Amino acid sequence: MLQVIRKDEESVESLVRRFNKKVVQSGILGEARRKKYFEKPLSKTEQREIAIRKRLRKEQKMREILGIK
């Protein structure tokens, strides 16, 4: 469970901003979205393969842009 303790004379806006930053850094929100619906184990492996292909394509595109072989 994430906790953010209010500092002396800290505004509510900055407190909420710090809390949101912690939530994003911990990855809780993304995990909750993924677990919202049941996924078959096979589909999880397919998702991993898709992520690998996407990462490789992105790396290749960056190499082309930078002119690295």
N, C-alpha and C positions, 0 to 999 in steps of 0.2 A: 504494500500500500504506500502510495506516495504522500509525503507530507511536506508542506511549505510553512515555515514558521515566520510570522510577520516580524519584520525588523522595526526598530523604533522610528516613529514618524514616517513609515513607508505607506505610500498611497495604495489604494485597493487595485488600481490599474496595474501598477508594477508588480504587485503580489500575484495577480492573475496571470500576467505575462511570464513571471518566473515559473508558476505552476504549469502553464501550457508548454513551456520549454522543456520542463522535466518529463512531461507526458510524452512529447515527441521523441526525446532522447531515449526514453525507456522502451519505446516500441509497443506500448500497451494498446494504443488505438489501432494500429495495423493488425496486430494479433487478434483483437476482438472482431475486426471486420472479416478476417479470414475464417474465424471460427463461427461466424454467424450462421453459416449453412454447413451441413455435413458434406464432406468430400470423401469419395472412395479412395482407398490407398493407391489405386492405379492412376487416378487423376492427379494425385500428388506427385508421382514420378513424372507424369507428362508435364506438369507445371515446372518441375525442376529442369527438364530437358528444354522446354520453351525458354526459360530464364537463361540457360546456358547459351542457347542459340542467339538470343537477344543481346547478351553481353558480348559475344564474339562479333556479331554484326556491328555493334557500337564501337568496339575496339578497332575493327577493320576500317570503319568510316573515319575514325579519328586519325588513323595512320595515313589514309588517303589525303585528309585535309592537311596534315602536317608534312606530308611527303616522305614519310618513313617507310622503309620496306622491311 
